[in-house]
Amino acid sequence: MQLPQFVKKNADARVVGDEAVLLSHHAGCSVVVCVDRVAAVKALLQKTDCNIVISDDGLQHYRMGRDIEIAIVDGIRRFGNTCFLPAGPLRESLKRLQEVDFIIAQQQAKTGEYEMILQGTELVAVKDSQKTKRLSAFQYDRVHAVAGIGNPKRFFASLRAHGIDVIEHEFPDHYLYQKKDFNFGDDLPILMTEKDAVKCHAIADQRFWYLPVIAKLDESFEIKLEERLCALSIK
């Protein structure tokens, strides 16, 4: 988006992005997307009464002022080959982590980091959000597992941990699905992440289910973050 755009819950993920739609649906606050993060922040301040702005994936947007920086790392894969894009996963030197206020590790936090665990046990039908099914209901069943996220293997592993027989279908992050992508030649259930599901409403049928997850954070991190926010509010 070249100009700031407020994201509604029913926005087209193909236009504003899958993660923006998820944030709008779950956060309960205004969400704005824009290539220019400074313009996005100005739009929020001008058109809402918010006094805290959270910028997702914003560490490298140095024109945008910030009071607190939080880096989230993959606790399992860590930093890969430690090379910069496109040869590796890094956008900046690892020294940058010495400047941030908090480091969150998704699983297996190291000293000085706070652990985050994603939890989810109930599937939701893509075509009907009122229809749910326990993940355990698919135990021992063979399913197609679809993931177009940063680390699809983690999703596949989480399903296998519940005793599900998974046929993996890995797609690039933010992939825009087409109906032909699901021509598997059978009627097996199709399980996917919620991030994938927001792009599949128009092409889904009764086979499609997604797994919502909740991020559980170290309680000590929540306390320290609240302390920082309170300190900023009285400056």
N, C-alpha and C positions, 0 to 999 in steps of 0.2 A: 504494500500500500504506500503510494507516494504522499497521500494526505491522510491525516488521522481519521480513523473510522471506529465508531463505537460498535462493539460486537454484541448482538442479541443472542439469546439462547438458541433461537431457531435459525441462526445465520448459516450460510452455506460454507462449509469447511473448505471447499475447493477455492473459495474467494478469500476468506480471512485467515484460513489455516486451521488445522485440526486442534492444536493445543489451545488456541484462542477460544474456540467454541467450548472446549472442556472447561476452561477457566471461567467463562461466562456462566456456564451451567452450574458449577459447583461453588464458586467463590462468594456469590451473593453480593458482589460489588461491581462497579463499572469497570469494563475492560476496553482498552483502546489498542488498536494495532496501527503501526506506521513504521516505515523504514527509518525515518528520522525519529529517534527516541525522544529527543528534546521537544519536538513538535507534539509528540504523543503526551508527554507530561504536561505541557502547556494547555493542551485541550482538556485534560482531566481537571486541572486547577481552575480553568475558566468556566467549565460547564458543570462541575460537581462541587460538593463541599468537602471532598476528601482532604485529609491532612497527612496521609501516608501513601506513598506510591511505591509499588513493588514492580521492578522491571525484570521480567523473566529473561534469562540468557543475556544479561546486560553488562557483564564485567568489562567487555571491550569497547563499550560506547562511552568513551572518555569525555565527550562534550556534555554528557548528562551528569549533573551533580549527583553526589551520593553521600549519605551519612553512615551507612552500614553496608558491608559487602559480605555475601555468603556464597561460598563455592561448594558445589555438590560434585563429588567424585564417585566413580564406580569402585566400591570396595574390593571387588573380585578382580576385575581387569586392571585396576589402577590406571597407569598412564601408558599402557601398551609399550611400543618401542621407543617412547619418549621423543619421537621426531615431530616436527611441525607439519601442519597440513600442507600439501596433500599426502606427504610421505608417511605421516602418522596422525594421531588424534589431537595433538596439542595446537592451541591457537596462540599461546604465549609460553614463555619459559616457566618451568616449575618454580622459579624464584618468585613468581607472581603470587603464589599461595602464601608467601610470608607477609604479604601486605593485606590480605583479607581479614575480616573480623572473626569469621567462623568457617570451619570446614565440616561439611556433612558428608559422611561416607554411606553410600547405600550398601549395607551389609559390611561386616568385618572392619569396623572403625579401628584406626591405629591411635597411638598416643597423641593427644591434642585434637582429635576429631570426635564428632558426635555421630552416633549411629542412627540410620534411618532404615526402617523395614517396611516393605509394601505388603499389605495384607488384604486378602480377598477370598471369600469362600462361597459367594452366591452369584450365579450367572443370571443375566437379564436377556430376554429375547429382544433382538434388534428391532423387530417389527412391532413389538408391543411391550413397552417398558413396565407394564403392570404384571407381566408374566415372568416369574422367576423360577429358578431351579438350583438346588444345592449342587455345588461342584462335586460332592461325593456321589451324586446320582449317576455320574458318568464313570465311576470307578470300574475298571476292567473293560470299558467300552473302547472301541476304536473310533477316533475322531480325526477330522482335519483341523490342525491348529494354524492359524494365520496371524502373522505379525509383521507390521511395517514400522518398527520402532528402532531406537538406538541399539538395543541389545535383544534381538528376538530370542536368542537361546535362553535367556533368563525366563521368559514367558513359557517357553516349551518345557523347561525344567520344572517350573512351578506346577504345571499340569501333570507331569509324570510323577511328581511327589505325592499326588493324590491318587496314584494308581491308574491313570488314564493312558491308554495306548495311543500315542500321538503320531500322526503323519505330518511332518513339518512342511510349512509353506512360508518361506522367508522372503520378504519384500524390502525394498529400500525404505529408509526413514521418510515419513510424510508421503508415502506412495498414494497416488490417486487411483483407486480401484475401478475396474470395469467388470461388467457382468461375466465376461469370458474368463476372467481370472479364477472363477469359482466353478468352472466346468470340469469337475473331478470325475465325472462318469459314475457317480453313485449317490446314495441318499444319506450318507453319514453326516452326523452333526458337524457344524463348522464353529469352532470356538476362536474368539479373537479378543484383543484388548479393547478397552473403551475408546482409545485414541483411533483405532482402526474403524470401529463401529460408526463413528460420527460421519464417516464418508461412505457408508454402505446402506443407509436407510432406503434409498431409492431402488437398490438392486437386491435387497435381502429377501429371503423367504423364511419358512418355518424352521429351516436347518440352522439359522444364524443365531448365535449367542455371544454375548461379550461379558468379560469379567471386570467389574469395577474394583478398584483397589483403594485402600486408605493408607496414607503415609503415617507410620508411627515413629515419632521422633523421641530422642533421648530427653527425658524430663528436665535434666539440668540445662540443656540447650534452651528450652522454652523459658525457663526462669531467667537465664542470662540475657536472652533477647528482649524479654519484657523489661528488664532492668535498663538496658540500653535505650529502649524506646522511651521509657519514662524520663530518663536523664535528658534526652533530646527535647522532650516536650516542655521542660522547664528552663531551657536555655533562653 
